[in-house]
Amino acid sequence: MNAQANGRFQPRRADGRSVVQVLAEYIVAQVQAGQLHLGDVIPHAELLAALGEGSPSPAYYQAVSAVTRLLQRQHGRSLRAVRGEGYQFIAGMAQLDKARHQQDGALSRMKAARTTVSTIDEDELSSMDERQLVRNVARGMSAVVTVLGIQSEKLAEHEADIARLKSDRLEDSARQRATDAELAEVKAQLAELAGKIG
C-alpha cells in the first residue's frame, strides 16, 4: 500500500505536505506495520495527533473524506464513520453496507430536493424562462427519484434472491450429507450381511 494524494487545493502544513497526504501516509504506514487491521477503529484523537492538531476542524473532516476516496481508488479499502469515536477501516462486505447506507441517503436527499423544487411559488419567479427552468428541474428530479427507487427495489430483490439461493444451497448440502450418511450406513449393513452369509 502506498499513499498518493492528488487533486484540488488541499490545506498545507508547515512541512509542505497536504493534510490529506499526511493522513493517507499515516494510515498506510499503520497497515504496513501491522498496527491497523480491517475492522479496527482509528480514533479521532489518533488521527488528530498524526496531524499535530488538537481538535477536529472542517479541514480535518474534508481530509478524512479525501483519504477515504483515495483508499477506495488505490487500495479497495475505505473508512466508515463511527459516531463519537473515529473511523473504521473497512473492506469487502462492510464497504457494501456503507454503499447501501449511502444509497438510502441519496434517495432521501433527492426526495427532499424534489419536494423543495416542486413547492416553489412560481409567482415569486420573475420570468417565464425561470418558471420553465424550475419545471424542468422538478421533472428531472422526479425522474431521478423514480430511477433511484427502482434501483433500490431491484437491489433488495437481488439480495433476497441471493439469500434464498444461499439458504437453498445449505439445505441441499445438508440433504446430500444425510444421503451420503444413509448410503454409508446401507453399505455397512450390506457388508455385515455379506460377512454373515459368506
C-alpha positions as CSV (number, residue, x, y, z in Angstrom):
1,M,0.0,0.0,0.0
2,N,1.2,3.5,-0.8
3,A,-0.4,6.9,-0.3
4,Q,-0.5,9.3,-3.1
5,A,-2.8,12.3,-2.6
6,N,-3.6,14.4,-5.6
7,G,-6.2,16.8,-6.8
8,R,-7.6,20.1,-5.8
9,F,-6.3,22.6,-3.3
10,Q,-5.5,21.0,-0.1
11,P,-4.5,22.7,3.1
12,R,-0.7,22.5,3.6
13,R,1.2,22.0,6.7
14,A,4.5,23.7,7.6
15,D,6.4,20.8,6.1
16,G,4.7,21.4,2.7
17,R,2.6,18.2,2.8
18,S,-1.1,18.4,2.5
19,V,-3.3,17.3,5.4
20,V,-4.7,14.6,3.1
21,Q,-1.2,13.3,2.3
22,V,-0.3,13.2,6.0
23,L,-3.4,11.2,6.9
24,A,-3.0,8.9,3.9
25,E,0.6,8.2,4.7
26,Y,-0.2,7.7,8.4
27,I,-2.9,5.1,7.7
28,V,-0.9,3.3,5.0
29,A,2.1,3.1,7.4
30,Q,-0.1,1.7,10.2
31,V,-1.4,-1.0,7.8
32,Q,2.1,-1.9,6.6
33,A,3.4,-2.0,10.2
34,G,0.6,-4.4,11.1
35,Q,-0.8,-1.9,13.5
36,L,-4.1,-1.4,11.6
37,H,-6.3,-4.2,10.5
38,L,-9.7,-4.4,8.8
39,G,-12.4,-3.7,11.2
40,D,-10.2,-1.6,13.5
41,V,-11.5,1.8,14.5
42,I,-9.0,4.7,14.3
43,P,-9.9,7.2,17.0
44,H,-10.3,10.8,16.1
45,A,-7.6,11.6,18.7
46,E,-5.1,9.3,16.9
47,L,-5.7,10.9,13.5
48,L,-5.6,14.4,15.0
49,A,-2.3,13.5,16.7
50,A,-0.9,12.4,13.3
51,L,-1.7,15.9,12.0
52,G,-0.4,17.6,15.1
53,E,-3.9,19.1,15.8
54,G,-5.8,19.1,19.0
55,S,-9.4,19.2,17.8
56,P,-11.4,18.4,14.7
57,S,-11.8,21.2,12.1
58,P,-13.6,21.3,8.8
59,A,-10.3,20.7,7.1
60,Y,-9.8,17.6,9.2
61,Y,-13.2,16.1,8.1
62,Q,-12.6,17.1,4.5
63,A,-9.2,15.4,4.6
64,V,-10.7,12.2,6.0
65,S,-13.2,12.2,3.2
66,A,-10.4,12.7,0.6
67,V,-8.4,9.9,2.2
68,T,-11.4,7.7,2.1
69,R,-11.8,8.3,-1.6
70,L,-8.0,7.7,-2.1
71,L,-8.2,4.4,-0.2
72,Q,-11.2,3.3,-2.3
73,R,-9.5,4.1,-5.6
74,Q,-6.0,2.9,-4.9
75,H,-6.5,0.1,-2.4
76,G,-10.1,-1.2,-2.5
77,R,-10.4,-0.2,1.2
78,S,-12.5,2.5,2.9
79,L,-13.2,4.4,6.1
80,R,-16.6,4.4,7.8
81,A,-17.5,7.0,10.4
82,V,-18.2,5.6,13.8
83,R,-20.1,8.4,15.6
84,G,-18.2,9.8,18.6
85,E,-15.2,7.5,18.1
86,G,-13.4,7.9,14.8
87,Y,-13.3,5.9,11.6
88,Q,-13.4,2.2,11.0
89,F,-11.0,0.7,8.4
90,I,-13.2,-1.5,6.2
91,A,-13.2,-3.6,3.0
92,G,-15.5,-6.1,1.3
93,M,-19.0,-6.6,2.6
94,A,-18.5,-3.7,5.1
95,Q,-18.0,-1.4,2.0
96,L,-21.2,-2.8,0.5
97,D,-23.1,-2.0,3.7
98,K,-21.6,1.5,3.6
99,A,-22.7,1.9,-0.1
100,R,-26.2,0.7,0.8
101,H,-26.4,3.3,3.5
102,Q,-25.2,6.0,1.1
103,Q,-27.7,4.9,-1.5
104,D,-30.6,5.1,1.0
105,G,-29.3,8.6,2.0
106,A,-29.1,9.6,-1.7
107,L,-32.7,8.6,-2.3
108,S,-33.9,10.5,0.8
109,R,-31.9,13.6,-0.2
110,M,-33.2,13.5,-3.8
111,K,-36.8,13.2,-2.5
112,A,-36.3,16.2,-0.3
113,A,-34.7,18.2,-3.2
114,R,-37.7,17.2,-5.4
115,T,-40.1,18.5,-2.8
116,T,-38.2,21.7,-2.4
117,V,-38.2,22.3,-6.2
118,S,-41.8,21.2,-6.7
119,T,-43.1,23.6,-4.0
120,I,-41.5,26.7,-5.4
121,D,-44.1,29.5,-5.6
122,E,-44.0,30.4,-9.3
123,D,-45.5,33.8,-8.5
124,E,-42.1,34.6,-7.0
125,L,-40.3,33.9,-10.3
126,S,-39.6,36.9,-12.5
127,S,-39.7,35.4,-15.9
128,M,-41.2,32.7,-18.0
129,D,-37.7,31.3,-18.5
130,E,-37.3,30.9,-14.7
131,R,-40.6,29.2,-14.5
132,Q,-39.7,26.8,-17.3
133,L,-36.3,26.1,-15.7
134,V,-38.0,25.2,-12.3
135,R,-40.5,22.9,-14.0
136,N,-37.7,21.2,-16.0
137,V,-35.6,20.7,-12.9
138,A,-38.6,19.3,-11.0
139,R,-39.3,16.8,-13.8
140,G,-35.7,15.8,-13.9
141,M,-35.6,15.3,-10.2
142,S,-38.8,13.3,-10.3
143,A,-37.2,11.0,-12.9
144,V,-34.0,10.6,-10.8
145,V,-36.1,9.8,-7.7
146,T,-38.1,7.2,-9.7
147,V,-34.9,5.6,-11.1
148,L,-33.2,5.5,-7.6
149,G,-36.4,4.0,-6.1
150,I,-36.5,1.3,-8.8
151,Q,-32.8,0.6,-8.4
152,S,-33.2,0.3,-4.6
153,E,-36.1,-2.1,-5.1
154,K,-34.2,-4.2,-7.6
155,L,-31.2,-4.3,-5.3
156,A,-33.4,-5.5,-2.5
157,E,-34.9,-8.2,-4.7
158,H,-31.4,-9.4,-5.8
159,E,-30.3,-9.5,-2.2
160,A,-33.3,-11.6,-1.3
161,D,-32.7,-13.9,-4.2
162,I,-29.0,-14.3,-3.2
163,A,-30.0,-15.1,0.4
164,R,-32.6,-17.6,-0.8
165,L,-30.1,-19.3,-3.1
166,K,-27.6,-19.5,-0.2
167,S,-30.2,-21.0,2.0
168,D,-31.2,-23.5,-0.7
169,R,-27.6,-24.4,-1.2
170,L,-27.1,-25.0,2.5
171,E,-30.2,-27.2,2.6
172,D,-29.1,-29.1,-0.5
173,S,-25.7,-29.6,1.1
174,A,-27.3,-30.9,4.4
175,R,-29.5,-33.3,2.4
176,Q,-26.5,-34.5,0.5
177,R,-24.6,-35.2,3.7
178,A,-27.7,-37.0,5.1
179,T,-27.9,-39.1,1.9
180,D,-24.2,-39.8,2.0
181,A,-24.5,-40.9,5.6
182,E,-27.5,-43.1,4.8
183,L,-25.7,-44.7,1.9
184,A,-22.7,-45.4,4.0
185,E,-25.0,-47.0,6.6
186,V,-26.7,-49.2,4.0
187,K,-23.3,-50.2,2.6
188,A,-22.1,-51.1,6.1
189,Q,-25.2,-53.2,6.7
190,L,-24.7,-55.0,3.3
191,A,-21.1,-55.6,4.1
192,E,-22.2,-57.0,7.5
193,L,-24.8,-59.2,5.9
194,A,-22.2,-60.4,3.2
195,G,-19.9,-61.3,6.1
196,K,-22.6,-63.3,7.8
197,I,-23.6,-65.1,4.6
198,G,-20.1,-65.8,3.3
